[in-house]
Amino acid sequence: MNVALGGTFDPIHDGHRALFERAFELGDVTVGLTSDDLAPKTRHEERHVRPFAERKRALEDELAAFAEEYGRDYEVRELSEPTGIAVEPRFDALVCSPETEANAERINEIRRERGLDDLDIEVVPRVEAEDGGVISSTRIVRGEIDEHGALTPGSTTRER
């Protein structure tokens, strides 16, 4: 099975790792990594995002371990539009988070318009931080939590 997923992945955290794990359970993985132009447009709030080359190196380091563990191949490709690579015929499944499920449904609409089969959409549940809020890159950048969802020293934010 050929599995697609996409995102900005900056910084990578346990929520992303849950997505990667599910993708590698299903098959060979292609990750669409948002371009420097697209990355800020996909954020719900403005924040710094590292350059594509830095994000790609970090992502490849993460993916290599999963690929080895599951005996799968992987590829990282640049995304210049939100629907990205998943509208290509070669994919069978799309792994996404609850926040991006609507975009996954839009991808299937585009695929149908192009005469392609729908992708199996695998929605991976959010991973919670120790305060019960969701682990997110934005919370990590704000200094509220670390990549595993532990509250950072001095953090007073409790997101639900």
C-alpha positions in Angstrom: 0.0 0.0 0.0 1.2 3.5 -0.8 0.4 5.9 2.0 0.5 9.7 1.9 0.5 12.3 4.7 1.5 15.9 4.8 2.3 18.8 7.1 4.8 21.4 8.3 6.3 19.2 11.1 8.0 22.0 13.0 8.9 21.0 15.6 8.2 17.3 15.4 6.4 15.9 18.4 4.6 12.8 19.7 1.4 13.7 17.8 3.4 13.6 14.6 5.0 10.4 15.6 1.6 8.8 16.0 0.8 9.8 12.4 4.1 8.4 11.2 3.6 5.1 13.1 0.1 4.6 11.6 1.4 5.4 8.1 4.2 2.9 8.3 1.9 0.2 9.7 -0.1 0.6 6.5 2.6 0.6 3.9 5.3 2.6 2.2 5.1 6.3 3.1 5.4 9.5 1.2 5.4 12.6 3.3 4.5 16.0 1.7 6.4 18.7 3.6 5.0 22.2 3.2 7.2 24.6 1.2 8.5 27.7 2.8 5.7 29.6 1.0 2.9 27.3 2.0 3.9 26.7 5.6 2.8 30.1 7.0 -0.5 29.8 5.2 -1.4 26.5 7.0 -0.9 28.0 10.5 -3.8 28.9 12.6 -1.7 31.5 14.3 1.4 33.3 13.1 4.7 31.9 14.4 8.2 31.2 13.2 8.7 28.1 11.0 12.1 26.8 10.3 13.3 26.8 6.6 12.3 23.8 4.5 15.8 22.3 4.3 16.0 22.2 8.2 12.5 20.7 8.5 13.3 18.1 5.9 16.5 16.9 7.6 14.7 16.6 11.0 11.7 14.8 9.3 14.0 12.4 7.5 15.8 11.5 10.7 12.4 10.6 12.3 11.1 8.7 9.3 14.3 6.6 8.9 13.7 5.0 12.3 10.1 4.1 11.5 11.1 2.8 8.1 13.7 0.6 9.6 11.3 -0.7 12.3 8.5 -1.5 9.9 10.7 -2.6 6.9 9.2 0.1 4.6 10.3 2.7 2.2 9.7 6.4 2.6 10.1 9.6 0.6 9.8 13.3 1.5 8.4 15.6 -1.2 7.8 19.4 -1.1 4.2 20.5 -0.9 3.3 23.8 -2.7 -0.5 23.5 -2.2 -2.6 22.1 0.6 -4.0 19.1 -1.4 -0.5 18.3 -2.5 0.7 14.9 -3.5 -2.4 12.9 -2.3 -4.3 13.8 -5.5 -1.8 11.6 -7.5 -3.0 8.2 -8.7 -0.4 6.1 -7.0 -1.7 6.5 -3.4 -4.0 4.2 -1.7 -4.4 5.8 1.8 -4.0 9.1 3.5 -3.1 9.5 7.2 -4.3 12.7 8.8 -5.2 14.2 12.2 -8.7 15.2 13.2 -7.8 18.8 12.4 -7.0 17.9 8.8 -9.7 15.4 8.1 -11.8 18.0 6.1 -8.8 18.6 3.8 -8.5 14.8 3.4 -12.2 14.7 2.3 -11.5 17.5 -0.2 -8.6 15.5 -1.6 -11.0 12.6 -2.3 -13.4 15.1 -4.0 -10.6 16.2 -6.3 -9.6 12.5 -6.9 -13.2 11.7 -7.9 -13.3 14.7 -10.3 -10.2 13.3 -11.9 -11.6 9.8 -12.2 -9.5 8.3 -9.5 -10.5 6.1 -6.6 -11.0 7.6 -3.2 -8.1 7.2 -0.7 -8.7 5.3 2.5 -8.6 8.0 5.1 -7.0 7.1 8.4 -7.7 9.6 11.1 -5.2 9.3 13.9 -6.5 10.6 17.3 -4.8 13.6 18.8 -2.1 12.9 21.4 -2.7 14.7 24.7 -0.2 16.6 26.8 0.1 16.0 30.5 -2.3 18.9 31.1 -5.0 17.3 28.9 -4.6 19.7 26.1 -3.4 18.6 22.6 0.3 18.3 21.9 1.0 20.8 19.1 4.0 22.5 17.5 2.5 25.9 18.4 2.3 25.0 22.1 5.9 23.8 21.9 7.1 27.0 20.2 5.2 29.0 22.8 7.2 27.2 25.5 4.2 25.6 27.2 5.1 21.9 26.6 7.9 19.8 25.3 7.8 17.5 22.3 6.3 14.7 24.5 3.6 16.9 26.0 5.3 17.5 29.4 4.7 20.9 30.8 7.8 23.0 30.7 9.2 24.5 33.9 7.4 27.7 34.7 4.6 27.1 32.3 1.3 28.3 33.7 -0.8 27.5 30.7 -3.3 24.7 31.0 -5.0 24.1 27.6 -8.0 21.9 27.2 
